[in-house]
Amino acid sequence: MSAELAERIAAAVQAHPGVAGLHAGQYGVVASYLPGRRVDGVRIAADGSAIELAVVVTFGQPIPAVAQQLRTTVRELAGDVRVDVMIVDLEQPQPNLEDSR
């Protein structure tokens, strides 16, 4: 597993407009362990055949569509691998304080 790949996947997933963030899962096991740090929410199988994501989705987003879009995004970075997307939570969208002025 490449540290660079885990970080690139994390950045691409977090850039999705329907994703509020990454999460390490209920027991903190969905993570890539790198020298001196870890990337929560992305776990790549030792043989590179599968990638697991644990994401927090913004409430109101179509969950099946977001999951499929994330699978496509990850496959563009990692190749033809199995991508399991676990939605661990929903988060209310934050109001834009600039709009309320």
N, C-alpha and C positions, 0 to 999 in steps of 0.2 A: 504494500500500500504506500502510495506516495503522499507525503504530508501536503505537498502542493495541491494534489487532487482533492483531498478532504477540504482544504481551505477554499479552493475554487468552487466546489459544490456548495459549501456553506454560503459563500457570497452570492452565488447565483440564486439559491433558494430564497435567501433573505431579500433579494432584489424583486421578487415577485410581488405585485401589488396586493395580492390576497393573503400574504404571509405576514403575520405580526412578529414572528420570531422563531427561533429554533429552541428545542427543549431536550434535555437528556433522558426524558422518559421517567416513569414512576420510580424506578430504582437507580436511575443515573447511569444506565448501561448503554444507552444509545449515544456513543461518543467515539471519536477517534483520538487515541492517545499518541501524542507527539512529544518529542524531547522538550521537557519543561512546560508543556501546556497540553490542553485538549480542546478538541472542537466538538462542542455539544450539539446533538441533533443529527449527526452524520456518523454512521458506522459502516465501514467497508469491510467485507469479508476478507479473511486472510489471503484467499486465493483470487480475490478481485471479482468473483462471479456474481456478487450481490451487494447492493447498497441499501441501507435502511435509513429512512429519514423520520424524525419526530418533530412535528411542526405545530405551531400555534397559528390558527387561521383567524383572520379578522371576521367577526360576526357579520352575517349577511352575505358572505361570499358563497358561491355554489361549490360545496366541498368536493363532489366528484370531479368537477371540471378543474379545480385547483390541483387536486391530486394527480390527474392525468397530465396537466401542464408541467408539474414538477417532474414526473417520470420522464417526459420528453426532454426537458431541460437537462436533467442528470445524464440521460443517455447521450446527449450531444457532447457532453464533457468526458464521459467514461466509456462510451462504446455500448455494445449490445449486452447489457447486464440486466439482471432482475433488479427492479427498484421497488421496494416496499415503502409506502408512505403511511405513517401513522399520525392521525390527527389527535394530539393529546389535550388540546384545549381550544376554546374560542375566546377571543378578546374583543371587547367593544371598541369600535373605532374612536380615536381621540378627536374631540372637536377641534377644529382649526380656529384658534383664537383670533387670527387675523381677519377671518370672515365675519366675526361678530362685531367688529368695530364700525 
